Structures are given as C-alpha cells and as structure tokens.
Amino acid sequence: MEKAKSLLVSMLGAVVLQLPTGVLEPEIPRTNPLSPAKVELGRRLYFDKRLSADGTVSCATCHDPQRGFADGRPVAVGIKNQSGARNSPTVLYAGFNEVQFWDGRAASLEEQAKQPLINPVEMGQPSHDAVAAAVNALPDYHDGFNAAFGSPAVNIDRIADAIASFERTLAAFTSPFDRFLAGDKQAISDAAKRGFELFQGKARCVSCHEFNKSFPYFTDNKFHNIGVAMKGNFEQLARAAQAKAGRGTEAEAALAHQPGVEGLGRWIVTRQPKDIGAFKTSGLRNIAVTAPYMHDGSLKTLDEVMDFYNKGGEPNPNLDGGIRPLNLTKDEISDVIAWMQTLTDDGGGANFDSEQLKQLSTKTRAGEIAAAPAP
C-alpha cells in the first residue's frame, strides 16, 4: 500500500479519496460528485442536533466518532429517549456498501441519510420539507449551501447529498492489518496471523465476510439468516405484517423499527419468504470498537459472537445453508478475535481528521456548540 499523503482535490474541484494501491474506488453517483465544499457542509450537518425535531439528536448521536462511528448501545436511542429496534452500524467505510441499513432498504448513502430525519423514534421531523425549513432558518448555513451547490437554496436532496459526501470520506485504511497487507509482517501478532488463517479456513468466516485486496471490507453485501432474529413464529408474523403494511420507503422504515416485526429483516424489503430473518453481512473493519453486535445488539462481545457461530447459529427453517457448527477450540477462537482486533484503524489517515471529529462530538454532546463551526 502506498503511503497516503493527503486528501487530493483535482483541478476541477472534485475530491479524490486516497485509497491503498489496488483498492477499487467507491461508486459515487454522477448526480453527487464529491467536492470540498460539499464535504464540509455535510460535516457540519452531520453533527448538528438542530436537524432533529427537538434539537437533541444529530447523525453523530448514533454514529459517534468517539465510539467507532456507532453508539455502543444495543439499539439506537432517538428524540425523547425513544429506543429503536435495531443496532446502529458504524458509518466507517459505508460508502463502499452496495446498499444501506441492516435490511438493505436504502440503495445509496443519499437515501439512507434521509430516513432517520423523519423517523418518529430517531430524529422525529414530521416531513422532509420540515427538515429543509429548519436548516433554511439557520443563517449560518446559507454560505455553505451556496459554496456547495451554487445557490443558498435548501432542500432535502441537497441536505442528503452533503451528508452522504461527508460520510464517503470516512475511510481510513490505517489499521495494523492494512500495514500487514502492505508488507509489514511485524504489524500483527503471531496469534493474529493464526486467526487470519482460521478466518479463511476452519472458521469459515470468509464464506460471508468476503475479502480480497481490491475490496477489503470483509462483507459479501448479501443477506443471511443466522438465527439471531428467530424468537417467534416468523412466518405467521410475516403474514400479519404483509396484510396490514403497504410498500415503499415509509412503510419499510416503519416495519424496520417495529419491535418483533423488525426481526423479519430483508423480507421487509423483498416480501420474499426466503428472506425472513435475513440481515446484511456487516463489514469487519473496526469491529473491536463497535460492540454490541448483530442487528439487535444482542451479542455484547466478540467472544459471544464467536460462541454463537461456533455452535452453528440458531436453528430455524430459514437458516442459511452455510451456517454449521465449527468445532473451534478456545485457543482458536482467541486467535480469530486477536486478528479481528487488528482491523481497528489508527486515526483517520489521509481522508479525514479523526481527532477533530472526536472533539466535535465531545463539544456538541456537551452543548458547547450547536454544530461544527463554519470554516
């Protein structure tokens, strides 16, 4: 891996992400090219609690730089201390996901950014127009929108485009394992090296947490039923949900946050029986600092995760065919965990300033500032 120097800006004003040699660039919509002004605007919006209905919740509340861009809770907590039904995944490397959310109901970061804003148990705004009006009423944003989009006009698409642009820069590639891949064989311990071999072999992790040097995120971007959600009669639940629920973004978001029903997983989007209880394979980068785990945050530690897989998941009619007992020893489990711990980034690298974002998180949480200051 070539040593990254800095976040490059082309002569046309487009941001060029710094990636390790051989890593494929993320797909960025032609309608939303990265630009320094847009990334900066998105950074400010990301930390601003004023986007929520009562001024208490920002994107960073559930995706906190201090907590690996997750929140350390089993499930997200929104306005009025309402608990959601799903765990907040990290947004680190989210720009490389094929789809967003545990059930894949958003096709892009732009679409993902819109949904929490109007979810009643997250940021709670009554509509996207209300979000735009709230931002438009803040004079300190007018120059930012003008710089990013050529006019100070505010609408939900511009808000989402800016937040998504900022999130696409959250890719560090500064972990010990990255240094190992780049040729530094002393970057990880012997235990971690054994763990990586187990990951690719006996532990069978790579079956779903796919890895290659051009796409090193440890996910197949597919959906699997491993049994975590199977705590009731899901076929009956699916029939009941099908009968009363409509289709479309709002209906899917409502089902995803309805306790019990949320466990239907990918079915909420496809309405296909084969997808009952199936959830997206999460990436493994920074996995050691983003506990608890699974879509419902039900597994508190990596030891619990490994024990769950080692026993072969939770039997159910829709269990993925690749899930089976692994017969790993305690020492082998320890080695796999030692390897996963090497996937923790050491700072933001060339693409973002990790310490600056942590400081912004601290100050906005404490109420010292309402949002990131304008440059």
N, C-alpha and C positions, 0 to 999 in steps of 0.2 A: 504494500500500500504506500503510495506516495504521501509524504508528509503534507497535510493540507496547510495552506498559507493563510488565506482569508476568504471571506465571502466575496466572490467576484461580482462585479457589475459590468455588463457589456457596454459598448458604446451606444447601444440603443436603449440603455436604461433597464435592461432586464437582469434580475438576479440569477446568478448561476450557482447552484448548490455545489459545494465541494464534497466529492464522494471518493471513497477508496478506488484505486485502479481496478477496473473490471466490473464495478458495480453499476447496474443499469440505472438510468435516471428515472425518477418517478413520472407517471403520466400526469401532466398538468393541462387542464382544459384550455383550449385555444381562446376561450372567452375570458379567461382569468390568468393571464401571464403574470409571473412574479415580477414585482418592481420594488425598489427600496421604500418608496412612499407608501405602497400598499401594505408591505410587511410591517412597517412602523405603525400604520393606522390599526392594523389587526392586532398588534401587540398591545396597544392602548385599550382597544375594545375588549380584548381577552381578559384583562384584569379589572374591568370597570363594573362594579356592582350596580351601577345606575341603570344598566340594561335590564335588570330584573324588576318585577312589579313593585317590590317594597324596598329596593335598594340594599338588599342583604346578600345577594348571590351573584357571583360572576362565573365565567368559564373556569377561572382558576380555583374556584371553591372546590370543585370536584376533580379538577385536573391541575394539581398544585405542584409547582416546581420543587417545593420542599419535600414532596412525597413521590418523587419519580413521575410527576405529572399524572398521578392518580390521587386518591384521597385517604387511603388507609382504613376505610370503612368497609363493612360487608356490602352495604348498598348506599347509593347516593342519598344525600340529605339536601333538600331544597328550601324554598321560602317557607316561613312559618314552621321550620323544623320538621317538615314533612319528609318521611322516608319513601324513597322509590322502591323498586322491586329488583333492581339489578346493580351489580358492581360497576364502579366507574373504571373503565380500562385506561391505561396510560395513552396519552396522545403522542408520546415519543414515537417517531417513525410511522405515524398514522398516514402520512402522505404516500406511503408505499402499499397501503391496504387496497385491495380491489374493491371492497365495499366497507361500509362503516356500521357500527353497532354490533352487539352480540348476535343479532338475528339477520344482519346484513340489509336492513330495510332502507338504508341511505346509500345511493350509488356513488356519492362523492363527499369530500370534506365540506364542500359548499352546502350540500343538502343536509349533512349532519349538523352543521353549525346552526341551522335554522330551527331545528326541532326542540331543543331544550328551552329556547327562549319563550315558547308558548305552551310548554308542558305545565299543567297546573301544579305538579308536585316538584318541579325543578325551578325555573326562573319566573314562571307564572304570569307572563304578559297575556292579555286577552286576545291579541292578534299580532301579526307581523307589522301591520300598519301602526299599532301602538308602540312597538319596538322602535320603528323608524321615527315616530313622532318624539319619543323620549330622547333619542340621540340627537335629533334635529334641534331640540330645545336647549342643547348644551353648546354654547358658543365656542368653547374650546375645541370642538371637532370640525368646525367649518373649514379651517385652513387644511386640515388633514384630508378631508374628503376631496377638496379642490386639488391638492397635490397628487392624490392617488388616482382620481378619476377625471380630472379636468374641469370639474364644476363642484360647488358645495352641496349639490342635491343629495339627500339621504333617502335610501330605500333599502328594503330587506336584502335584496340581491347584492348591493354594494357592501352592506354590513357583513354578510356571509362570505363574500369574496375576500374581504380584507382579513377576517379571522382565519379563513382557510389558508390564505397566503402565509400568514404568520406561522400557522401550525406546520406548514410544509417545510419550514426551516428547522424544525425540531428534530434534527438527525445529526448525531454527534460522531459516531464511529470512533470513540475514544476508549473503548473497553480493553482490558488485558487480552481478551480473546482476539480483538482486532489486531493488536500488536503481534500476537501469536500467528495469526493468519498472514501477517506481513513479513514473517520470517524470524521474529524474535522467539526462539524456542524456550527461553527462560521466562517469558511473560506470564506463564501459568504454571501451577504446581504439577508434580507427578500425579497426584490424586485427580486433579482436573483433567489431565491428559487421559488417564484411565476412564474418567467419566465421559469424555467426548467419544472414546471408542465404544463404550457401553451405549451411549446415546444413539450411535449409528448402527449398533448391533443388537446385543441381547435385550436391551431395554426397549427397543423398537420405537423410541420417541420420534425418530426421523420419518416414520411412516406418515405422520400427520404434520409434525413440526419440520417441514422440509427445509433443507439447507443446501445452498451452493454459493460459490463465491460471487456470482453475479446478482444473487437475490438472497442476501444473508440475514433473513429476518425470522427464520425458524417457524414458518407457517405455510400451509398449503392453500390458505384463503378459502377453505371449504368448510362444511358444516358437518358435525359428527355428534351422534348420541352416545355419550359415555356413561349415562345413567345418573348423573348428578341431579337432574331435574325430576327424576321419576319417583314422585312421592304421593301418587294417587292414580286414579283411573283416568289416564290422559286421553284415551280415545273418546270416552264419554265427555270429558271436558272440552275436547276439540269440537265435538258435535254441537255442544251447547254454545260454544263461542261462535261457531260458524253460523248458527241460527240467528243470533242477535247482533252480530258485528257486521259492519259494512266493510268495504275495501278502501284502499287509498292510504295516504300518508297519515292523516289524523287518526283513522281507525287503528292502523298498525301501532302507532305510538301509544294509543290508549291501552291496547291489549298488552303491549310490552311492559306497561307499568301497573298492570292489574295483578295483585298477588294471586298466586296459583296459576292463573292463565299465562303469566309471563313465562312459565316453565315450558310452554309449548314450543318456544324457540323459533326456529326457522319456519315452522308451519304458519306462524302469524303472517309471514310474507307470501309464502307459496301456496298455502292451504292444501299441501300435498301430505297424505298420511305418512309417507316415508320420512318426512321432515319433523315429525313430532319429537320434541325433546332434543333436537339437534341445535348446536351452537357453534359459532365460528371458532376455528382454531386460533387461539391467541398467539402472538409472537412471543419469543422468549427474551428478547433484549430487555435488560433492566428488571428481569423477573424477580430478583432477590430483594428489590426495594419497592415492590408494588403489591405486597400482600394486603388483604387476603385474596384468595384465588377462586376461580370459576365464576360463572355468570351471576351467581347469587352470593359470592363471597363466603361460601360455606366451609371452605378449607383454609385454615388460618396460617399454615406454614408449608414450606416446601416438603418437609417430612410427611405431612398429611397428604399432600398431593402425590408424592411417590408411593405411599402406602396404598392410596386409592387405586392407582394404576397397577401396582404390583399384584393386587388381589383380582384384577380383571374388571375394574369398574363396578357398576351396579346392574345386575341382570334385569332385563326388561325386554318386551317384544321387539323394540326398535333399536336394540343395542347394536352399535356399529360392528361390522364383521371383523374389524381389525383389533378389537379390544378383547384381550385374553390375559389370563394370569402370566406373570413374567418370571416368577421364581427368582427374583433378585435377592441377594444376601444383604444384610445390614451394611457391610462394608461397601458393597457395590452401590447401594442407594446413597451412601455418604459420598462416594466418588462422583456420582451424577450430580448431586447437589453442589459439590465443590466446583464442578465445571460450570453449572448454571450461574454461580456467583461470579465467574469471570466475565459474564456478559453485562456487568454494570459499568456504565460509562463514567469516565473520569472527567467531568466537565462537559461543556457544550461544543468543544472543538472549534472548527472554523465557521460553523453556520449560525451559532447563536451564543450569547453570553450567559452561561448558566448561573453564575453568581449574581449578575444583575437581575435576572428573572426571579431568583430566590429572594433578593432584597425587596423587589416589587411585591412579591407575595406577602412577605412579612409586614410591609407598610400598609398594604390595602386591607389585610386581615385585621390589623390593629386600628384601622380607621385614620391613620396618619395622613393618607392621601386617598382621594376618591378613585383615582385611576392613574395609570402611568402618565407622567408629565409629557407634554409635547416637546419634541426635540428643539 
